């Protein structure tokens, strides 16, 4: 079965950076497009970014475009999200997702 575990979250000041990681197992990672999602406290789940199977094409929500970078390493079955210029409104639990599955998230808190 699909297993996804995100890590790398924490408390960061506005303007700071974090790199999230996601380890995947239970499916053919290298042939599966991947996504990052997030859910802020009291809000609905929101799509953040997607990447194709080889990392050649990516897309971002307007709220993170130009600040976040999604990447993957198919040799390690790993997905990443580099988050720069973080804002308080980026505070959320971040999840990696594959197909219809969403793994355990990692909490990112942006606060001074």
N, C-alpha and C positions, 0 to 999 in steps of 0.2 A: 504494500500500500504506500501511497505517497506520503513522505515525511519531509517537512520543511521546518527549519529552526533558524530564526533570525537572532542576531546578537549585535552588540556594538553600541547600543543606546546608552543614554546617560544624561546628566545635567550639563548644559553648556550655556555660556553667555551669548546674548545676541551678537551676531556678527561672527560667531565661532564656526567651527567645522566638526563634523563627525563622519565616520565611515561605518556604514552598516554592512554586515555580512549575513549570508544565508547559506546554510549547508543543506543540500537536497539529497534524497535517497528514495529508493522504491520505484523509480521510473527512469526512462531514458532521458536524462537531463539534456544531452547535447542535441536532441531533436525536438525539444520543447521550448516554445517561447515563454518568457518569464515576465512577471510583473511585480512591482512594489505597490502596496496599498497602505493607507493609513486611516486611523480613526481617532479623532480628537475627542476629548471628554464631552459627552453629551451630544455628539454629532454623529452623522451617518458615516459609513465606510466610504472612503474617497480613493479613487485611482490616482496614483502618483506618476508612475512611469512604466514603460514596457520596453522589452528588448527582443530582437529576433533570435533565432537559434544559434547564429554564429557571431552575434555581436556587431553586425554590420549596419543595423538599423535600429534606432531607438526613438521613443517619443515621450513627451512630458506634458503634464498638466500645466496650464498657464501659470498657476500659482508657484511652480518650482522651476520653470524653464529658465535656463541661464544660471541657475544656482546649483542644481543637482546633476549628477552624472551617474547613469546606470552602466554597469559592465558585468561581464561574466567570464568565468574560467572553466571551460568545458573539460579540461584535463583534471580538474579538482571537484567538479560538480558544485561550483560555488557561484553565487550571485552577490553583487555588491551595489551599494548606493553611497556615493560620495556626496555629502551634503555640505555646501559652503554658504557663507553669508546667512546663517540661520536667523530666523525671526521668531518671536514669541508665538506667532500663529502656526509655526511648524510643529508645535508641541502636540504629540500624538503617540499612539502605539503604532509602530510600523510593522507590516507583515509582508513576507514574500509569498507569491502565489504562482501556482502552476495549474493549468487547466481549471478545474472547478475547486481545487484544493487551496486552502490557506493555512499556513502553519502557525506556530506560536510566535507571537510578536515580541518586539523589543521597544521599550518606552524611551522616547526622546522628550526631554524637557528643556525648553529654551527660556531661560529666565536670568535676570541679573540679581 
